[in-house]
Amino acid sequence: MSGYIESYRGHVLSNECDLFGHMNVTFYNACLAQAMTTMMTSVGVDPEEAAETRRGLAAVEQNSKYYAELLAGDIIHMESGVLKSSNKTISFHHKLFNSATNVLAYECVVTAAYMDLDARTAIPLDTAVHAKLAELGTIEEAA
C-alpha cells in the first residue's frame, strides 16, 4: 500500500467555530490529533502497545497551512501519508478537505520522534515499525 489513507472523518460543530463563524484553529488541531492516532497505528505504534512497551511517537515539529474556511455543518475528512522517515523520526503529511466540495482547507506536516516514554528521549525506530513503514510506503508530494 502506498500513498494517502483516510485518517479522520467528521463534521464541524457550531461550538467549534470562532466569532466569525469559521472552524477555530483549536479544532483543526483536534482533527489532526485524531488523524495522528490513525497514522501511529498504521505504522505499528498503537496506543495499547505504547502503554505496554512505554515506547511511542511524540510530535517534535509541526508546520500548518490554512487554505479555505470550514463552517458549522461542513462534512470533513483528512487524508494522511508518510512523507519520510529517519532513524528516529517519521514525518506525516495531512490534508483536511471539505468532503462535499473536495476543497483542500488545511494541510500540515508533523514530524514525530520515536520515544522511550519513561526516559523521555528519542530512540531508534524498532524493526516492526520499519517493516510497517516499508509496507505503507511514502507519498510523493510534500507540503
Secondary structure as UniProt FT lines:
FT   STRAND          5..11
FT   HELIX           14..16
FT   TURN            19..20
FT   STRAND          22..23
FT   HELIX           25..42
FT   TURN            43..44
FT   HELIX           47..53
FT   STRAND          55..66
FT   TURN            72..73
FT   STRAND          75..85
FT   STRAND          89..98
FT   TURN            99..102
FT   STRAND          103..116
FT   TURN            117..120
FT   STRAND          121..122
FT   HELIX           127..136
//
